[in-house]
Amino acid sequence: MNYLLRGWNITFNSIKKHKLLFALIVILQILMVASSLWLGTHYVLKILADTQGVISPLEQANYDSEQIKEGTPFTPDYTSIYNSYQSMLKNVTTFAVWMAVLFLVLNGIIWLLSHRLFQEGVQKLNLQNLKNIIKETVPYFLKTWSAAVILFVPAMIASYYVLIHYIRLSDSFSTVLFILKIVLAVKLVLYYFLLVALVAAREVSWKNFAKSWVRLSIFNSSKAVLLFLLNAAALSLSFTALYAATEYTESIILLLATGLLTIFMVVLTRIFWIATVKEIDQSK
């Protein structure tokens, strides 16, 4: 348990030393949340409109087999249904791409700045330092993006086919729901490995990155998993408070306060995660 206390002390001292950088991280986190909400609202409304464009003509279609045999068309709106379906696919794809870009780029920048909190001093921004930052940023992004692809692309493909298989074969919704829970549990485990990769990616070489990733996520899993669960519990409490404020109160001030508290908790648990995982690595 000492490593948790050391990690917390390092977190507190780092924030205290670099208040402006910490404030920048919080602002970027707010920007990311606001951008995610805007994208979600914008594209979900479009997708719902496209879905309605598919469903409405089908609801009014001719399902009388005798009339269909006599030549009455199933529906005269084939073109409208097809156009709505194509628009829906386009909006779903665009939404997924934008969310991926937001997560991989803006979230990556937030993680990189969180790592810089633990440097002894934050250098002034000039041309040479800007080149060094870019030189440091590109390999970090490549490592973290590679880790995300390795972990989640095969998992998403496998999840799709598993769910489709059980949906087709099972006549019980409870069975499909049980399989869905298993899929979500697997995704949670993969997210743990991704979080470790986001710390290990600071290693200079790819070989050291891979070694550090395996060592921390597997061989030091007893410590890292406990840290993961503590952070998850803290985030769950903050999200519960936000949900309660949204569901049971009409106070805008309380809603904004719990929203800011949740964002602050996301930032704090990220910094605590980085500091403590580094402590686990150094105490090996």
C-alpha positions in Angstrom: 0.0 0.0 0.0 3.0 2.3 0.4 3.2 2.8 -3.4 -0.3 4.3 -3.3 0.7 6.8 -0.7 3.9 7.7 -2.6 1.9 8.0 -5.8 -0.5 10.4 -4.1 2.2 12.5 -2.6 3.9 12.8 -6.0 0.6 13.7 -7.6 -0.1 16.5 -5.0 3.4 17.9 -5.2 3.5 17.9 -9.0 0.2 19.8 -9.2 1.4 22.2 -6.6 4.6 22.9 -8.6 2.9 23.2 -12.0 -0.4 24.9 -11.3 -0.6 26.6 -14.7 0.0 23.3 -16.5 -2.5 21.6 -14.4 -5.1 24.4 -15.2 -4.3 23.9 -18.9 -5.0 20.1 -18.6 -8.3 20.8 -16.9 -9.3 23.3 -19.6 -8.4 20.8 -22.3 -10.4 18.1 -20.5 -13.4 20.5 -20.4 -12.9 21.1 -24.2 -12.8 17.4 -24.8 -16.0 16.7 -22.9 -17.8 19.6 -24.5 -16.6 18.5 -28.0 -17.8 14.9 -27.3 -21.2 16.1 -26.2 -21.6 18.4 -29.2 -20.6 15.6 -31.6 -22.9 13.1 -29.9 -25.9 15.5 -29.9 -25.2 16.6 -33.5 -24.8 13.2 -35.1 -27.3 11.2 -32.9 -30.0 13.6 -34.0 -29.0 13.1 -37.7 -28.9 9.3 -37.2 -32.4 9.3 -35.6 -33.8 11.4 -38.5 -32.3 8.9 -41.0 -33.7 6.0 -38.9 -37.1 7.6 -39.0 -36.7 7.9 -42.8 -36.2 4.2 -43.0 -38.9 3.1 -40.5 -41.7 5.4 -41.6 -42.1 4.1 -45.1 -41.8 0.5 -43.8 -44.6 1.1 -41.3 -46.9 2.3 -44.2 -45.8 -0.5 -46.5 -48.1 -3.1 -48.0 -47.8 -6.4 -46.1 -50.7 -8.1 -47.7 -49.4 -11.1 -49.6 -52.4 -11.3 -51.9 -52.1 -7.7 -53.0 -48.4 -8.2 -53.6 -49.1 -11.2 -55.8 -51.6 -9.1 -57.7 -48.9 -6.5 -58.5 -49.3 -4.0 -55.7 -45.8 -2.9 -54.7 -44.6 -3.5 -51.1 -43.7 0.2 -50.9 -43.3 2.9 -53.5 -40.6 4.6 -51.4 -37.7 2.3 -52.2 -35.5 5.3 -53.2 -36.3 7.2 -50.0 -35.6 4.2 -47.8 -32.3 3.6 -49.6 -31.2 7.2 -49.4 -32.0 7.4 -45.7 -30.2 4.1 -45.1 -27.1 5.4 -47.0 -27.2 8.7 -45.1 -27.5 6.8 -41.8 -24.4 4.7 -42.6 -22.5 7.9 -43.6 -23.4 9.7 -40.4 -22.6 6.7 -38.2 -19.2 6.4 -39.9 -18.5 10.1 -39.7 -19.4 10.2 -36.0 -17.2 7.3 -35.2 -14.2 8.8 -37.1 -14.6 12.2 -35.4 -14.8 10.5 -32.0 -11.7 8.4 -32.7 -9.8 11.5 -33.8 -10.9 13.4 -30.7 -9.9 10.5 -28.5 -6.6 9.8 -30.2 -5.4 13.4 -30.7 -6.9 15.6 -28.0 -6.9 12.9 -25.3 -3.4 12.0 -26.3 -2.3 15.6 -25.9 -3.9 15.6 -22.4 -2.0 12.5 -21.4 1.3 13.9 -22.7 0.8 17.1 -20.8 -0.1 15.0 -17.7 3.3 13.3 -18.1 5.0 16.6 -18.3 3.7 17.5 -14.8 6.3 15.2 -13.4 9.3 17.0 -15.0 11.4 19.0 -12.7 10.8 22.2 -14.6 8.6 23.3 -17.5 10.8 24.9 -20.2 9.8 28.2 -21.9 8.3 27.8 -25.3 10.7 28.7 -28.1 11.5 27.2 -31.5 14.0 24.7 -30.2 11.8 23.5 -27.4 8.8 23.3 -29.8 10.9 21.0 -32.0 11.7 18.9 -28.9 8.1 18.7 -27.9 7.0 17.6 -31.4 9.9 15.1 -31.5 8.6 13.7 -28.2 4.9 13.8 -29.1 5.0 11.9 -32.4 6.6 8.7 -31.0 4.2 8.8 -28.0 1.2 9.1 -30.3 2.4 6.3 -32.5 2.9 3.9 -29.5 -0.4 4.7 -27.9 -2.3 4.5 -31.2 -0.7 1.2 -32.0 -1.6 -0.1 -28.5 -5.3 1.0 -29.1 -5.4 -0.7 -32.5 -3.8 -4.0 -31.2 -6.2 -4.1 -28.2 -9.5 -2.9 -29.6 -9.7 -3.6 -33.3 -9.6 -7.4 -33.0 -11.9 -7.2 -30.0 -14.5 -5.1 -31.8 -14.5 -7.5 -34.8 -14.8 -10.5 -32.5 -17.5 -8.9 -30.4 -19.5 -8.1 -33.5 -19.5 -11.7 -34.8 -20.2 -13.1 -31.3 -23.2 -10.9 -30.7 -24.6 -11.5 -34.2 -24.1 -15.2 -33.7 -26.1 -15.3 -30.4 -28.7 -12.9 -31.7 -29.4 -15.2 -34.6 -29.4 -18.4 -32.6 -30.9 -17.4 -29.3 -34.6 -16.9 -28.7 -34.0 -15.4 -25.2 -33.1 -11.8 -24.7 -31.5 -12.7 -21.3 -28.9 -14.8 -23.1 -28.0 -12.0 -25.5 -27.8 -9.6 -22.5 -25.5 -12.0 -20.6 -23.2 -12.2 -23.7 -23.3 -8.4 -23.9 -22.2 -8.2 -20.3 -19.3 -10.5 -21.0 -18.2 -8.4 -24.0 -18.3 -5.3 -21.9 -16.3 -6.9 -19.2 -13.7 -7.9 -21.7 -13.6 -4.3 -23.0 -13.0 -3.1 -19.4 -10.0 -5.5 -19.1 -8.6 -4.2 -22.4 -9.1 -0.6 -21.2 -6.9 -1.5 -18.2 -4.1 -2.6 -20.6 -4.6 0.5 -22.7 -4.2 2.7 -19.6 -0.9 1.0 -18.7 0.3 1.5 -22.3 -0.5 5.2 -22.0 2.1 5.3 -19.2 4.6 2.9 -20.7 4.6 4.8 -24.0 6.9 7.4 -22.5 9.7 4.8 -23.0 12.1 6.0 -25.8 12.4 2.8 -27.8 9.6 0.5 -29.0 11.4 -2.5 -27.4 11.5 -0.9 -24.0 7.9 0.2 -24.4 6.8 -3.3 -25.1 8.8 -4.7 -22.1 7.5 -2.0 -19.8 3.9 -2.6 -21.0 4.0 -6.3 -20.3 5.9 -5.9 -17.0 3.5 -3.4 -15.6 0.2 -4.8 -16.8 0.9 -8.5 -16.2 3.8 -9.1 -13.8 2.8 -6.2 -11.6 -0.9 -6.7 -12.1 -1.7 -7.1 -8.4 -0.6 -3.5 -7.7 -1.8 -2.0 -11.0 -5.2 -3.6 -10.8 -5.8 -2.4 -7.3 -4.9 1.1 -8.5 -7.2 0.7 -11.4 -10.1 -0.3 -9.2 -9.5 2.6 -6.8 -9.6 5.1 -9.7 -12.7 3.4 -11.1 -14.4 3.7 -7.7 -13.5 7.4 -7.4 -14.8 8.0 -10.9 -18.0 6.0 -10.3 -18.8 8.2 -7.2 -18.3 11.4 -9.2 -20.4 10.2 -12.1 -23.1 9.0 -9.6 -23.2 12.5 -8.1 -23.5 14.0 -11.6 -26.3 11.6 -12.5 -28.1 12.5 -9.3 -27.8 16.2 -10.0 -29.1 15.6 -13.5 -32.0 13.4 -12.5 -33.2 14.8 -9.2 -32.5 18.5 -9.1 -33.4 21.5 -11.3 -30.5 23.6 -10.0 -28.2 24.6 -12.9 -25.5 25.7 -10.4 -25.5 22.3 -8.8 -25.4 20.6 -12.2 -22.4 22.7 -13.3 -20.7 22.1 -10.0 -21.0 18.3 -10.2 -20.0 18.4 -13.9 -16.8 20.3 -13.0 -16.2 18.0 -10.1 -16.4 15.0 -12.4 -14.0 16.6 -14.9 -11.6 17.4 -12.1 -11.8 13.8 -10.9 -11.0 12.5 -14.3 -7.9 14.7 -14.5 -6.9 13.9 -10.9 -7.2 10.1 -11.3 -5.3 10.3 -14.6 -2.4 12.1 -12.9 -2.6 9.7 -9.9 -2.5 6.8 -12.2 0.6 8.0 -14.0 2.5 8.8 -10.8 1.6 5.5 -9.1 2.3 3.3 -12.1 5.7 4.9 -12.4 6.2 4.2 -8.7 5.3 0.6 -9.2 7.8 0.4 -12.1 10.6 2.0 -10.1 10.1 -0.3 -7.1 10.4 -3.5 -9.2 
